[in-house]
Amino acid sequence: MKRLILDRGFIDGSQMRRCKRDHGIEVLIPLKKNMDVYEDVFGSVKNGEAKFPPYSSPPPDPPVDAKPAHVSREIRRREEKRRKTLEKKKAALPPLPPGQGLGEP
């Protein structure tokens, strides 16, 4: 578990510190509009005191078929043999009868 989202009434400050320090769990408590902290943050943003950097999405993961340079020749051969075996098994399966595709009764 990396993040724990909960209401403030369930945990106190010392337990939140313990979660972070001992277990590496981030404790997230959502703000409500009637909370003083919400008003403080909203005021800081309105006055320009708080600035948030623009979000940029992380780069896409490399394609699955890409072969990393650090993979040994033996592992590459084994993977290629595994893929060929799977293709042969898939080709050997008889086709499904009509009306028996995915999601059909």
PDB file as gemmi writes it, atoms N, CA and C in Angstrom:
CRYST1    1.000    1.000    1.000  90.00  90.00  90.00 P 1                      
ATOM      1  N   MET A   1       0.855  -1.162   0.000  1.00  0.00           N  
ATOM      2  CA  MET A   1       0.000   0.000   0.000  1.00  0.00           C  
ATOM      3  C   MET A   1       0.903   1.227   0.000  1.00  0.00           C  
ATOM      4  N   LYS A   2       0.627   2.149  -0.924  1.00  0.00           N  
ATOM      5  CA  LYS A   2       1.429   3.368  -1.007  1.00  0.00           C  
ATOM      6  C   LYS A   2       0.685   4.576  -0.481  1.00  0.00           C  
ATOM      7  N   ARG A   3      -0.639   4.597  -0.666  1.00  0.00           N  
ATOM      8  CA  ARG A   3      -1.434   5.738  -0.234  1.00  0.00           C  
ATOM      9  C   ARG A   3      -2.651   5.262   0.543  1.00  0.00           C  
ATOM     10  N   LEU A   4      -2.984   6.026   1.575  1.00  0.00           N  
ATOM     11  CA  LEU A   4      -4.150   5.738   2.395  1.00  0.00           C  
ATOM     12  C   LEU A   4      -5.011   6.992   2.408  1.00  0.00           C  
ATOM     13  N   ILE A   5      -6.214   6.896   1.838  1.00  0.00           N  
ATOM     14  CA  ILE A   5      -7.128   8.031   1.792  1.00  0.00           C  
ATOM     15  C   ILE A   5      -8.196   7.805   2.852  1.00  0.00           C  
ATOM     16  N   LEU A   6      -8.348   8.773   3.749  1.00  0.00           N  
ATOM     17  CA  LEU A   6      -9.327   8.599   4.813  1.00  0.00           C  
ATOM     18  C   LEU A   6      -9.793   9.932   5.354  1.00  0.00           C  
ATOM     19  N   ASP A   7     -10.787   9.875   6.205  1.00  0.00           N  
ATOM     20  CA  ASP A   7     -11.323  11.059   6.863  1.00  0.00           C  
ATOM     21  C   ASP A   7     -10.463  11.366   8.088  1.00  0.00           C  
ATOM     22  N   ARG A   8     -10.345  12.606   8.427  1.00  0.00           N  
ATOM     23  CA  ARG A   8      -9.496  13.023   9.548  1.00  0.00           C  
ATOM     24  C   ARG A   8      -9.906  12.376  10.860  1.00  0.00           C  
ATOM     25  N   GLY A   9     -11.160  12.028  11.028  1.00  0.00           N  
ATOM     26  CA  GLY A   9     -11.628  11.473  12.288  1.00  0.00           C  
ATOM     27  C   GLY A   9     -11.087  10.093  12.603  1.00  0.00           C  
ATOM     28  N   PHE A  10     -10.487   9.417  11.633  1.00  0.00           N  
ATOM     29  CA  PHE A  10     -10.041   8.045  11.855  1.00  0.00           C  
ATOM     30  C   PHE A  10      -8.610   7.926  12.347  1.00  0.00           C  
ATOM     31  N   ILE A  11      -7.802   8.981  12.226  1.00  0.00           N  
ATOM     32  CA  ILE A  11      -6.381   8.863  12.551  1.00  0.00           C  
ATOM     33  C   ILE A  11      -5.877  10.221  13.039  1.00  0.00           C  
ATOM     34  N   ASP A  12      -4.931  10.202  13.979  1.00  0.00           N  
ATOM     35  CA  ASP A  12      -4.386  11.467  14.473  1.00  0.00           C  
ATOM     36  C   ASP A  12      -2.989  11.694  13.893  1.00  0.00           C  
ATOM     37  N   GLY A  13      -2.399  12.831  14.213  1.00  0.00           N  
ATOM     38  CA  GLY A  13      -1.114  13.217  13.646  1.00  0.00           C  
ATOM     39  C   GLY A  13       0.009  12.243  13.937  1.00  0.00           C  
ATOM     40  N   SER A  14       0.061  11.709  15.156  1.00  0.00           N  
ATOM     41  CA  SER A  14       1.153  10.785  15.489  1.00  0.00           C  
ATOM     42  C   SER A  14       1.040   9.486  14.690  1.00  0.00           C  
ATOM     43  N   GLN A  15      -0.181   9.027  14.462  1.00  0.00           N  
ATOM     44  CA  GLN A  15      -0.370   7.803  13.670  1.00  0.00           C  
ATOM     45  C   GLN A  15      -0.044   8.054  12.196  1.00  0.00           C  
ATOM     46  N   MET A  16      -0.356   9.259  11.696  1.00  0.00           N  
ATOM     47  CA  MET A  16      -0.005   9.592  10.318  1.00  0.00           C  
ATOM     48  C   MET A  16       1.515   9.611  10.151  1.00  0.00           C  
ATOM     49  N   ARG A  17       2.222  10.185  11.121  1.00  0.00           N  
ATOM     50  CA  ARG A  17       3.692  10.185  11.079  1.00  0.00           C  
ATOM     51  C   ARG A  17       4.241   8.776  11.099  1.00  0.00           C  
ATOM     52  N   ARG A  18       3.650   7.918  11.943  1.00  0.00           N  
ATOM     53  CA  ARG A  18       4.107   6.530  12.042  1.00  0.00           C  
ATOM     54  C   ARG A  18       3.901   5.799  10.713  1.00  0.00           C  
ATOM     55  N   CYS A  19       2.761   6.028  10.073  1.00  0.00           N  
ATOM     56  CA  CYS A  19       2.497   5.390   8.771  1.00  0.00           C  
ATOM     57  C   CYS A  19       3.573   5.776   7.765  1.00  0.00           C  
ATOM     58  N   LYS A  20       3.920   7.068   7.735  1.00  0.00           N  
ATOM     59  CA  LYS A  20       4.919   7.545   6.779  1.00  0.00           C  
ATOM     60  C   LYS A  20       6.314   7.057   7.146  1.00  0.00           C  
ATOM     61  N   ARG A  21       6.701   7.215   8.399  1.00  0.00           N  
ATOM     62  CA  ARG A  21       8.054   6.895   8.835  1.00  0.00           C  
ATOM     63  C   ARG A  21       8.332   5.400   8.813  1.00  0.00           C  
ATOM     64  N   ASP A  22       7.436   4.606   9.381  1.00  0.00           N  
ATOM     65  CA  ASP A  22       7.699   3.176   9.533  1.00  0.00           C  
ATOM     66  C   ASP A  22       7.315   2.349   8.312  1.00  0.00           C  
ATOM     67  N   HIS A  23       6.284   2.794   7.583  1.00  0.00           N  
ATOM     68  CA  HIS A  23       5.768   1.958   6.500  1.00  0.00           C  
ATOM     69  C   HIS A  23       5.830   2.612   5.128  1.00  0.00           C  
ATOM     70  N   GLY A  24       6.191   3.899   5.071  1.00  0.00           N  
ATOM     71  CA  GLY A  24       6.282   4.594   3.789  1.00  0.00           C  
ATOM     72  C   GLY A  24       4.923   4.836   3.142  1.00  0.00           C  
ATOM     73  N   ILE A  25       3.869   4.928   3.947  1.00  0.00           N  
ATOM     74  CA  ILE A  25       2.516   5.121   3.431  1.00  0.00           C  
ATOM     75  C   ILE A  25       2.161   6.604   3.506  1.00  0.00           C  
ATOM     76  N   GLU A  26       1.758   7.182   2.370  1.00  0.00           N  
ATOM     77  CA  GLU A  26       1.284   8.557   2.342  1.00  0.00           C  
ATOM     78  C   GLU A  26      -0.166   8.567   2.802  1.00  0.00           C  
ATOM     79  N   VAL A  27      -0.486   9.397   3.782  1.00  0.00           N  
ATOM     80  CA  VAL A  27      -1.853   9.512   4.274  1.00  0.00           C  
ATOM     81  C   VAL A  27      -2.464  10.757   3.637  1.00  0.00           C  
ATOM     82  N   LEU A  28      -3.549  10.580   2.896  1.00  0.00           N  
ATOM     83  CA  LEU A  28      -4.214  11.676   2.204  1.00  0.00           C  
ATOM     84  C   LEU A  28      -5.569  11.930   2.848  1.00  0.00           C  
ATOM     85  N   ILE A  29      -5.820  13.181   3.182  1.00  0.00           N  
ATOM     86  CA  ILE A  29      -7.091  13.563   3.781  1.00  0.00           C  
ATOM     87  C   ILE A  29      -7.710  14.624   2.882  1.00  0.00           C  
ATOM     88  N   PRO A  30      -8.839  14.338   2.245  1.00  0.00           N  
ATOM     89  CA  PRO A  30      -9.460  15.324   1.356  1.00  0.00           C  
ATOM     90  C   PRO A  30      -9.976  16.534   2.130  1.00  0.00           C  
ATOM     91  N   LEU A  31      -9.900  17.687   1.485  1.00  0.00           N  
ATOM     92  CA  LEU A  31     -10.408  18.915   2.090  1.00  0.00           C  
ATOM     93  C   LEU A  31     -11.875  19.105   1.745  1.00  0.00           C  
ATOM     94  N   LYS A  32     -12.583  19.744   2.641  1.00  0.00           N  
ATOM     95  CA  LYS A  32     -13.974  20.109   2.398  1.00  0.00           C  
ATOM     96  C   LYS A  32     -14.041  21.631   2.348  1.00  0.00           C  
ATOM     97  N   LYS A  33     -15.042  22.149   1.653  1.00  0.00           N  
ATOM     98  CA  LYS A  33     -15.141  23.597   1.482  1.00  0.00           C  
ATOM     99  C   LYS A  33     -15.342  24.343   2.792  1.00  0.00           C  
ATOM    100  N   ASN A  34     -15.876  23.694   3.793  1.00  0.00           N  
ATOM    101  CA  ASN A  34     -16.116  24.380   5.058  1.00  0.00           C  
ATOM    102  C   ASN A  34     -14.930  24.286   6.020  1.00  0.00           C  
ATOM    103  N   MET A  35     -13.789  23.767   5.585  1.00  0.00           N  
ATOM    104  CA  MET A  35     -12.610  23.648   6.446  1.00  0.00           C  
ATOM    105  C   MET A  35     -11.761  24.918   6.336  1.00  0.00           C  
ATOM    106  N   ASP A  36     -11.118  25.301   7.443  1.00  0.00           N  
ATOM    107  CA  ASP A  36     -10.259  26.481   7.456  1.00  0.00           C  
ATOM    108  C   ASP A  36      -9.078  26.315   6.497  1.00  0.00           C  
ATOM    109  N   VAL A  37      -8.534  25.122   6.410  1.00  0.00           N  
ATOM    110  CA  VAL A  37      -7.391  24.877   5.538  1.00  0.00           C  
ATOM    111  C   VAL A  37      -7.776  25.143   4.085  1.00  0.00           C  
ATOM    112  N   TYR A  38      -8.976  24.745   3.699  1.00  0.00           N  
ATOM    113  CA  TYR A  38      -9.461  24.991   2.336  1.00  0.00           C  
ATOM    114  C   TYR A  38      -9.488  26.491   2.050  1.00  0.00           C  
ATOM    115  N   GLU A  39     -10.004  27.251   2.993  1.00  0.00           N  
ATOM    116  CA  GLU A  39     -10.066  28.701   2.832  1.00  0.00           C  
ATOM    117  C   GLU A  39      -8.658  29.291   2.711  1.00  0.00           C  
ATOM    118  N   ASP A  40      -7.704  28.794   3.506  1.00  0.00           N  
ATOM    119  CA  ASP A  40      -6.325  29.284   3.452  1.00  0.00           C  
ATOM    120  C   ASP A  40      -5.701  29.015   2.085  1.00  0.00           C  
ATOM    121  N   VAL A  41      -5.855  27.803   1.591  1.00  0.00           N  
ATOM    122  CA  VAL A  41      -5.275  27.435   0.295  1.00  0.00           C  
ATOM    123  C   VAL A  41      -5.941  28.234  -0.816  1.00  0.00           C  
ATOM    124  N   PHE A  42      -7.255  28.343  -0.787  1.00  0.00           N  
ATOM    125  CA  PHE A  42      -7.987  29.082  -1.809  1.00  0.00           C  
ATOM    126  C   PHE A  42      -7.548  30.549  -1.822  1.00  0.00           C  
ATOM    127  N   GLY A  43      -7.379  31.124  -0.635  1.00  0.00           N  
ATOM    128  CA  GLY A  43      -6.913  32.511  -0.543  1.00  0.00           C  
ATOM    129  C   GLY A  43      -5.498  32.672  -1.065  1.00  0.00           C  
ATOM    130  N   SER A  44      -4.616  31.729  -0.764  1.00  0.00           N  
ATOM    131  CA  SER A  44      -3.226  31.793  -1.237  1.00  0.00           C  
ATOM    132  C   SER A  44      -3.162  31.718  -2.756  1.00  0.00           C  
ATOM    133  N   VAL A  45      -3.983  30.863  -3.349  1.00  0.00           N  
ATOM    134  CA  VAL A  45      -4.009  30.741  -4.804  1.00  0.00           C  
ATOM    135  C   VAL A  45      -4.570  32.016  -5.423  1.00  0.00           C  
ATOM    136  N   LYS A  46      -5.604  32.547  -4.828  1.00  0.00           N  
ATOM    137  CA  LYS A  46      -6.249  33.759  -5.329  1.00  0.00           C  
ATOM    138  C   LYS A  46      -5.299  34.957  -5.290  1.00  0.00           C  
ATOM    139  N   ASN A  47      -4.481  35.057  -4.234  1.00  0.00           N  
ATOM    140  CA  ASN A  47      -3.531  36.159  -4.087  1.00  0.00           C  
ATOM    141  C   ASN A  47      -2.243  35.948  -4.874  1.00  0.00           C  
ATOM    142  N   GLY A  48      -2.053  34.776  -5.446  1.00  0.00           N  
ATOM    143  CA  GLY A  48      -0.846  34.494  -6.216  1.00  0.00           C  
ATOM    144  C   GLY A  48       0.316  34.030  -5.365  1.00  0.00           C  
ATOM    145  N   GLU A  49       0.083  33.767  -4.088  1.00  0.00           N  
ATOM    146  CA  GLU A  49       1.152  33.313  -3.195  1.00  0.00           C  
ATOM    147  C   GLU A  49       1.518  31.849  -3.459  1.00  0.00           C  
ATOM    148  N   ALA A  50       0.551  31.059  -3.859  1.00  0.00           N  
ATOM    149  CA  ALA A  50       0.795  29.637  -4.142  1.00  0.00           C  
ATOM    150  C   ALA A  50       0.753  29.438  -5.645  1.00  0.00           C  
ATOM    151  N   LYS A  51       1.781  28.823  -6.180  1.00  0.00           N  
ATOM    152  CA  LYS A  51       1.838  28.545  -7.609  1.00  0.00           C  
ATOM    153  C   LYS A  51       1.997  27.044  -7.797  1.00  0.00           C  
ATOM    154  N   PHE A  52       1.239  26.533  -8.731  1.00  0.00           N  
ATOM    155  CA  PHE A  52       1.291  25.109  -9.019  1.00  0.00           C  
ATOM    156  C   PHE A  52       1.871  24.913 -10.412  1.00  0.00           C  
ATOM    157  N   PRO A  53       2.902  24.075 -10.543  1.00  0.00           N  
ATOM    158  CA  PRO A  53       3.486  23.861 -11.872  1.00  0.00           C  
ATOM    159  C   PRO A  53       2.487  23.130 -12.777  1.00  0.00           C  
ATOM    160  N   PRO A  54       2.539  23.395 -14.058  1.00  0.00           N  
ATOM    161  CA  PRO A  54       1.626  22.690 -14.967  1.00  0.00           C  
ATOM    162  C   PRO A  54       1.951  21.195 -14.994  1.00  0.00           C  
ATOM    163  N   TYR A  55       0.912  20.412 -15.149  1.00  0.00           N  
ATOM    164  CA  TYR A  55       1.078  18.956 -15.174  1.00  0.00           C  
ATOM    165  C   TYR A  55       1.433  18.513 -16.581  1.00  0.00           C  
ATOM    166  N   SER A  56       2.422  17.668 -16.676  1.00  0.00           N  
ATOM    167  CA  SER A  56       2.730  17.039 -17.961  1.00  0.00           C  
ATOM    168  C   SER A  56       2.741  15.536 -17.726  1.00  0.00           C  
ATOM    169  N   SER A  57       2.063  14.831 -18.595  1.00  0.00           N  
ATOM    170  CA  SER A  57       1.952  13.381 -18.421  1.00  0.00           C  
ATOM    171  C   SER A  57       3.315  12.727 -18.627  1.00  0.00           C  
ATOM    172  N   PRO A  58       3.560  11.607 -17.953  1.00  0.00           N  
ATOM    173  CA  PRO A  58       4.846  10.926 -18.096  1.00  0.00           C  
ATOM    174  C   PRO A  58       4.975  10.353 -19.506  1.00  0.00           C  
ATOM    175  N   PRO A  59       6.204  10.137 -19.962  1.00  0.00           N  
ATOM    176  CA  PRO A  59       6.384   9.573 -21.306  1.00  0.00           C  
ATOM    177  C   PRO A  59       5.788   8.168 -21.376  1.00  0.00           C  
ATOM    178  N   PRO A  60       5.303   7.774 -22.537  1.00  0.00           N  
ATOM    179  CA  PRO A  60       4.710   6.443 -22.655  1.00  0.00           C  
ATOM    180  C   PRO A  60       5.749   5.346 -22.445  1.00  0.00           C  
ATOM    181  N   ASP A  61       5.277   4.209 -21.973  1.00  0.00           N  
ATOM    182  CA  ASP A  61       6.165   3.072 -21.783  1.00  0.00           C  
ATOM    183  C   ASP A  61       6.635   2.556 -23.140  1.00  0.00           C  
ATOM    184  N   PRO A  62       7.840   1.983 -23.187  1.00  0.00           N  
ATOM    185  CA  PRO A  62       8.310   1.439 -24.462  1.00  0.00           C  
ATOM    186  C   PRO A  62       7.426   0.264 -24.893  1.00  0.00           C  
ATOM    187  N   PRO A  63       7.344  -0.006 -26.170  1.00  0.00           N  
ATOM    188  CA  PRO A  63       6.531  -1.134 -26.634  1.00  0.00           C  
ATOM    189  C   PRO A  63       7.000  -2.442 -26.018  1.00  0.00           C  
ATOM    190  N   VAL A  64       6.071  -3.351 -25.860  1.00  0.00           N  
ATOM    191  CA  VAL A  64       6.383  -4.641 -25.241  1.00  0.00           C  
ATOM    192  C   VAL A  64       7.365  -5.431 -26.095  1.00  0.00           C  
ATOM    193  N   ASP A  65       7.277  -5.284 -27.408  1.00  0.00           N  
ATOM    194  CA  ASP A  65       8.149  -6.057 -28.292  1.00  0.00           C  
ATOM    195  C   ASP A  65       9.577  -5.538 -28.333  1.00  0.00           C  
ATOM    196  N   ALA A  66       9.804  -4.337 -27.795  1.00  0.00           N  
ATOM    197  CA  ALA A  66      11.160  -3.798 -27.790  1.00  0.00           C  
ATOM    198  C   ALA A  66      12.053  -4.658 -26.912  1.00  0.00           C  
ATOM    199  N   LYS A  67      13.223  -4.961 -27.425  1.00  0.00           N  
ATOM    200  CA  LYS A  67      14.143  -5.825 -26.683  1.00  0.00           C  
ATOM    201  C   LYS A  67      15.224  -4.960 -26.040  1.00  0.00           C  
ATOM    202  N   PRO A  68      15.261  -4.925 -24.728  1.00  0.00           N  
ATOM    203  CA  PRO A  68      16.294  -4.139 -24.058  1.00  0.00           C  
ATOM    204  C   PRO A  68      17.686  -4.680 -24.373  1.00  0.00           C  
ATOM    205  N   ALA A  69      18.651  -3.781 -24.400  1.00  0.00           N  
ATOM    206  CA  ALA A  69      20.021  -4.174 -24.744  1.00  0.00           C  
ATOM    207  C   ALA A  69      20.650  -5.053 -23.669  1.00  0.00           C  
ATOM    208  N   HIS A  70      20.194  -4.959 -22.444  1.00  0.00           N  
ATOM    209  CA  HIS A  70      20.837  -5.697 -21.357  1.00  0.00           C  
ATOM    210  C   HIS A  70      20.366  -7.152 -21.261  1.00  0.00           C  
ATOM    211  N   VAL A  71      19.444  -7.582 -22.117  1.00  0.00           N  
ATOM    212  CA  VAL A  71      18.948  -8.954 -22.070  1.00  0.00           C  
ATOM    213  C   VAL A  71      19.916  -9.845 -22.844  1.00  0.00           C  
ATOM    214  N   SER A  72      20.314 -10.945 -22.225  1.00  0.00           N  
ATOM    215  CA  SER A  72      21.296 -11.820 -22.849  1.00  0.00           C  
ATOM    216  C   SER A  72      20.721 -12.542 -24.074  1.00  0.00           C  
ATOM    217  N   ARG A  73      21.596 -13.033 -24.907  1.00  0.00           N  
ATOM    218  CA  ARG A  73      21.199 -13.756 -26.114  1.00  0.00           C  
ATOM    219  C   ARG A  73      20.398 -15.002 -25.767  1.00  0.00           C  
ATOM    220  N   GLU A  74      20.794 -15.669 -24.704  1.00  0.00           N  
ATOM    221  CA  GLU A  74      20.096 -16.893 -24.279  1.00  0.00           C  
ATOM    222  C   GLU A  74      18.637 -16.599 -23.916  1.00  0.00           C  
ATOM    223  N   ILE A  75      18.429 -15.526 -23.177  1.00  0.00           N  
ATOM    224  CA  ILE A  75      17.067 -15.162 -22.779  1.00  0.00           C  
ATOM    225  C   ILE A  75      16.248 -14.768 -24.004  1.00  0.00           C  
ATOM    226  N   ARG A  76      16.860 -14.052 -24.955  1.00  0.00           N  
ATOM    227  CA  ARG A  76      16.144 -13.682 -26.179  1.00  0.00           C  
ATOM    228  C   ARG A  76      15.725 -14.923 -26.970  1.00  0.00           C  
ATOM    229  N   ARG A  77      16.628 -15.893 -27.086  1.00  0.00           N  
ATOM    230  CA  ARG A  77      16.289 -17.137 -27.806  1.00  0.00           C  
ATOM    231  C   ARG A  77      15.157 -17.878 -27.106  1.00  0.00           C  
ATOM    232  N   ARG A  78      15.220 -17.944 -25.786  1.00  0.00           N  
ATOM    233  CA  ARG A  78      14.182 -18.631 -25.012  1.00  0.00           C  
ATOM    234  C   ARG A  78      12.820 -17.941 -25.194  1.00  0.00           C  
ATOM    235  N   GLU A  79      12.825 -16.618 -25.175  1.00  0.00           N  
ATOM    236  CA  GLU A  79      11.577 -15.872 -25.367  1.00  0.00           C  
ATOM    237  C   GLU A  79      11.019 -16.089 -26.772  1.00  0.00           C  
ATOM    238  N   GLU A  80      11.881 -16.084 -27.777  1.00  0.00           N  
ATOM    239  CA  GLU A  80      11.428 -16.317 -29.151  1.00  0.00           C  
ATOM    240  C   GLU A  80      10.837 -17.723 -29.297  1.00  0.00           C  
ATOM    241  N   LYS A  81      11.463 -18.704 -28.669  1.00  0.00           N  
ATOM    242  CA  LYS A  81      10.954 -20.083 -28.717  1.00  0.00           C  
ATOM    243  C   LYS A  81       9.600 -20.168 -28.008  1.00  0.00           C  
ATOM    244  N   ARG A  82       9.466 -19.465 -26.877  1.00  0.00           N  
ATOM    245  CA  ARG A  82       8.198 -19.460 -26.142  1.00  0.00           C  
ATOM    246  C   ARG A  82       7.084 -18.862 -26.993  1.00  0.00           C  
ATOM    247  N   ARG A  83       7.377 -17.758 -27.668  1.00  0.00           N  
ATOM    248  CA  ARG A  83       6.370 -17.118 -28.521  1.00  0.00           C  
ATOM    249  C   ARG A  83       5.957 -18.029 -29.680  1.00  0.00           C  
ATOM    250  N   LYS A  84       6.911 -18.694 -30.274  1.00  0.00           N  
ATOM    251  CA  LYS A  84       6.588 -19.606 -31.383  1.00  0.00           C  
ATOM    252  C   LYS A  84       5.714 -20.757 -30.889  1.00  0.00           C  
ATOM    253  N   THR A  85       6.023 -21.281 -29.699  1.00  0.00           N  
ATOM    254  CA  THR A  85       5.226 -22.363 -29.133  1.00  0.00           C  
ATOM    255  C   THR A  85       3.796 -21.901 -28.883  1.00  0.00           C  
ATOM    256  N   LEU A  86       3.643 -20.706 -28.347  1.00  0.00           N  
ATOM    257  CA  LEU A  86       2.303 -20.165 -28.112  1.00  0.00           C  
ATOM    258  C   LEU A  86       1.534 -19.980 -29.418  1.00  0.00           C  
ATOM    259  N   GLU A  87       2.214 -19.504 -30.454  1.00  0.00           N  
ATOM    260  CA  GLU A  87       1.560 -19.335 -31.757  1.00  0.00           C  
ATOM    261  C   GLU A  87       1.097 -20.680 -32.318  1.00  0.00           C  
ATOM    262  N   LYS A  88       1.930 -21.719 -32.187  1.00  0.00           N  
ATOM    263  CA  LYS A  88       1.555 -23.054 -32.670  1.00  0.00           C  
ATOM    264  C   LYS A  88       0.338 -23.577 -31.913  1.00  0.00           C  
ATOM    265  N   LYS A  89       0.334 -23.413 -30.587  1.00  0.00           N  
ATOM    266  CA  LYS A  89      -0.799 -23.880 -29.787  1.00  0.00           C  
ATOM    267  C   LYS A  89      -2.069 -23.125 -30.150  1.00  0.00           C  
ATOM    268  N   LYS A  90      -1.945 -21.828 -30.371  1.00  0.00           N  
ATOM    269  CA  LYS A  90      -3.103 -21.025 -30.730  1.00  0.00           C  
ATOM    270  C   LYS A  90      -3.639 -21.434 -32.100  1.00  0.00           C  
ATOM    271  N   ALA A  91      -2.747 -21.718 -33.045  1.00  0.00           N  
ATOM    272  CA  ALA A  91      -3.165 -22.134 -34.383  1.00  0.00           C  
ATOM    273  C   ALA A  91      -3.801 -23.518 -34.355  1.00  0.00           C  
ATOM    274  N   ALA A  92      -3.392 -24.374 -33.419  1.00  0.00           N  
ATOM    275  CA  ALA A  92      -3.902 -25.741 -33.348  1.00  0.00           C  
ATOM    276  C   ALA A  92      -5.291 -25.808 -32.717  1.00  0.00           C  
ATOM    277  N   LEU A  93      -5.733 -24.746 -32.014  1.00  0.00           N  
ATOM    278  CA  LEU A  93      -7.050 -24.760 -31.390  1.00  0.00           C  
ATOM    279  C   LEU A  93      -8.135 -24.680 -32.450  1.00  0.00           C  
ATOM    280  N   PRO A  94      -9.202 -25.461 -32.286  1.00  0.00           N  
ATOM    281  CA  PRO A  94     -10.299 -25.367 -33.259  1.00  0.00           C  
ATOM    282  C   PRO A  94     -11.024 -24.032 -33.093  1.00  0.00           C  
ATOM    283  N   PRO A  95     -11.570 -23.492 -34.175  1.00  0.00           N  
ATOM    284  CA  PRO A  95     -12.289 -22.220 -34.058  1.00  0.00           C  
ATOM    285  C   PRO A  95     -13.574 -22.380 -33.254  1.00  0.00           C  
ATOM    286  N   LEU A  96     -13.995 -21.295 -32.621  1.00  0.00           N  
ATOM    287  CA  LEU A  96     -15.236 -21.328 -31.842  1.00  0.00           C  
ATOM    288  C   LEU A  96     -16.435 -21.446 -32.768  1.00  0.00           C  
ATOM    289  N   PRO A  97     -17.464 -22.164 -32.335  1.00  0.00           N  
ATOM    290  CA  PRO A  97     -18.682 -22.239 -33.148  1.00  0.00           C  
ATOM    291  C   PRO A  97     -19.317 -20.843 -33.268  1.00  0.00           C  
ATOM    292  N   PRO A  98     -20.078 -20.605 -34.344  1.00  0.00           N  
ATOM    293  CA  PRO A  98     -20.710 -19.287 -34.496  1.00  0.00           C  
ATOM    294  C   PRO A  98     -21.595 -18.954 -33.304  1.00  0.00           C  
ATOM    295  N   GLY A  99     -21.555 -17.699 -32.899  1.00  0.00           N  
ATOM    296  CA  GLY A  99     -22.374 -17.252 -31.761  1.00  0.00           C  
ATOM    297  C   GLY A  99     -21.734 -17.513 -30.420  1.00  0.00           C  
ATOM    298  N   GLN A 100     -20.517 -18.023 -30.387  1.00  0.00           N  
ATOM    299  CA  GLN A 100     -19.845 -18.306 -29.124  1.00  0.00           C  
ATOM    300  C   GLN A 100     -18.611 -17.414 -28.929  1.00  0.00           C  
ATOM    301  N   GLY A 101     -18.634 -16.201 -29.471  1.00  0.00           N  
ATOM    302  CA  GLY A 101     -17.511 -15.276 -29.318  1.00  0.00           C  
ATOM    303  C   GLY A 101     -17.471 -14.712 -27.908  1.00  0.00           C  
ATOM    304  N   LEU A 102     -16.586 -13.782 -27.692  1.00  0.00           N  
ATOM    305  CA  LEU A 102     -16.442 -13.178 -26.364  1.00  0.00           C  
ATOM    306  C   LEU A 102     -17.688 -12.401 -25.998  1.00  0.00           C  
ATOM    307  N   GLY A 103     -18.149 -12.596 -24.797  1.00  0.00           N  
ATOM    308  CA  GLY A 103     -19.291 -11.861 -24.275  1.00  0.00           C  
ATOM    309  C   GLY A 103     -20.629 -12.327 -24.784  1.00  0.00           C  
ATOM    310  N   GLU A 104     -20.657 -13.349 -25.593  1.00  0.00           N  
ATOM    311  CA  GLU A 104     -21.924 -13.861 -26.094  1.00  0.00           C  
ATOM    312  C   GLU A 104     -22.307 -15.125 -25.321  1.00  0.00           C  
ATOM    313  N   PRO A 105     -23.579 -15.306 -25.001  1.00  0.00           N  
ATOM    314  CA  PRO A 105     -23.985 -16.485 -24.229  1.00  0.00           C  
ATOM    315  C   PRO A 105     -23.941 -17.749 -25.050  1.00  0.00           C  
TER     316      PRO A 105                                                      
END                                                                             
